[in-house]
Structures are given as C-alpha cells and as structure tokens.
Amino acid sequence: MSAQFEDGKDEGALRTIGEVSKALDIKTHVLRYWEQQFPMLQPLKRSGGRRYYRAADIALIEKINGLVNRDGYTLKGAQQAIENEPAEVEDSAPTLAD
C-alpha cells in the first residue's frame, strides 16, 4: 500500500496533514492522535502548529494503518511491533579497513 498523491509535488516533498489525510483516507484527528500514541511519529511543525509530513513519516503512518486497520493490532500492540522490528540499515555497503 502506497500513498497516492495527486498534487504534482515530488515524491519526497513535505505534505500537510490534509494532503496525507486525503491520500491515505485517514481522518486528521486520527493522525493527530497517532502522533501522541507513537512517539516515533514526529512531523515537522511550523508556525501556528502546522504539520508537515516527510516521506518517512508517511511511510510510518502507512505501517501503523496496516497494523491497526488491516492486521487487527491494538495501538499498543502496533507500537510494540514497530519498536521491536529490526532497525533498517541505511548503508549496507561493506567498508574497507586500512
């Protein structure tokens, strides 16, 4: 499942809570609540408290949504599942030692 944004922005562009809500069909109040329940979900906040979601935030929201609404996890169970999954390795290329 991947968010479908039809706003003409680049894939990695920052998105508002309204854009994310519409693309993922998740109410804005649910997204705000998930921010309280999942400490790892921290969108950028600008003046006036406006939220801007990065691509990584959106991927995390999709993961939470899948666990809770598709797989039947409770919020606490979904939080534990996310915290216990192995950390993704950003650079898995071997390094040369001198």
Secondary structure as GFF3:
##gff-version 3
##sequence-region A 1 98
A	DSSP	beta_strand	15	16	.	.	.	ID=ss1
A	DSSP	alpha_helix	17	24	.	.	.	ID=ss2
A	DSSP	alpha_helix	28	37	.	.	.	ID=ss3
A	DSSP	beta_strand	44	45	.	.	.	ID=ss4
A	DSSP	three_ten_helix	47	49	.	.	.	ID=ss5
A	DSSP	beta_strand	51	53	.	.	.	ID=ss6
A	DSSP	alpha_helix	55	65	.	.	.	ID=ss7
A	DSSP	pi_helix	66	70	.	.	.	ID=ss8
A	DSSP	alpha_helix	75	84	.	.	.	ID=ss9
###
